[in-house]
Amino acid sequence: MSEHTTQAADSAQLDYDCRGAGSPLLLLHGLTFDRSTWEPIVDQLADRFTCVAVDLPGHGGSGGSGRDPDEVVLSIHHLLDELGIELPIVVGHSMGGALAGIYAERHPVAGLVLVDQAPYIRPFAAMVHQFEPALRSDNFRAAFEPIRQTIGVELLPEPERMSILAGQRIDQDLILSYWDQMLRMTPDELQARIDRGVDAISVPVLAVFGQTIDSATREYLLGHLPSAEIEEWPGLGHMVHLMEPERFARRLAEFANKCFSTSP
C-alpha cells in the first residue's frame, strides 16, 4: 500500500492525500469542509483502491479562496495528470458533487458518485438569490445559519463530529466566491447550463441521498440520467456518508468494482 501527502506550496496548488493501491477514486468534499471528511471512507477502501482526497481551493491546506467551478475542475484534472491517474471514479459530496459532475462531463472517468447532491439546483439557487443581500452584509453569520443547520454536522457521532467541526471553515468571502456564478446567473439560466452538462454524462452514475428526495428531484434525475442508480437512506441527512461510513464504503466499492470491470 502506498501513501502520499502533499502540502500546497502556493495558492495555485491543491493539497491532497493519496493512499492505497488499485483502481483510482477521486474524492471531493463539500463547501466549508476539507479532505479529512473522507478519512473514514478511505480507511476502509485503501486496501483495494487508490484514494485521492483533495482539498478544494480555500479549504484545508489549499490556499487562496473560492474559484470558478470550471477553474477548480481544471486544477483537479492537472493534479490527476501529475499523479498519472486516468479514468477515476469521481465521488463528490454536496458542492463537491457539483464539481464531480462537471469533471465527469469534461474528462474521461469510469463513473460518477453524487453524495446528497442532485444536479437539480434551481430551488437552492432561488433561495440563495433571496438571501443574497443578507449574505453580503455584516449579518452574514446569521443569514448563513439556516443553511448551516441543514448540513447536520451535529447529528454525527463523536469523535467524528468534533473532527469535522475542527476542519470546517465558514467564511463569508469563501462561500460567496464559490457561489459567485450562481449569483451572477438567474436560477433558470444556471439550471439550463447544468442541464447541458448533465446530458453529456454517459458513464454509470450512483446517487446516494440521506433522505427521501422530492418528486421534482427524482424526475430530474430520471429524465437526465436515466440509468442512474438512485438510493435514499432516510434519516441520515446531508452527511450521509459519515453517518454510516462502513455502509457507504461497501456501496461505493460495489459500484466502483462494477464500473472498473466494464470500463475500457
Protein Blocks (a to p, Z undefined) as FASTA:
>chain_A
ZZdddddfbfkbccdddededjdddddddehiafklmmmmmmmmmmmbccdddddehiaj
bgcidddfklmmmmmmmmmmmnopahiadddehjlmmmmmmmmmmpccfbdcdehiafbl
klmmmmmmmmmmmmmmmklmmmmmmmmmmnommmpccfklmmmmmmpccdfklmmmmmmm
mmmpcfklmmmmmmmmmmmpcbdcddddfbdcdfklmmmmmmmmmmbccdddehkljmlm
mmmmmlmmmmmmmmmmmmmmmmZZ
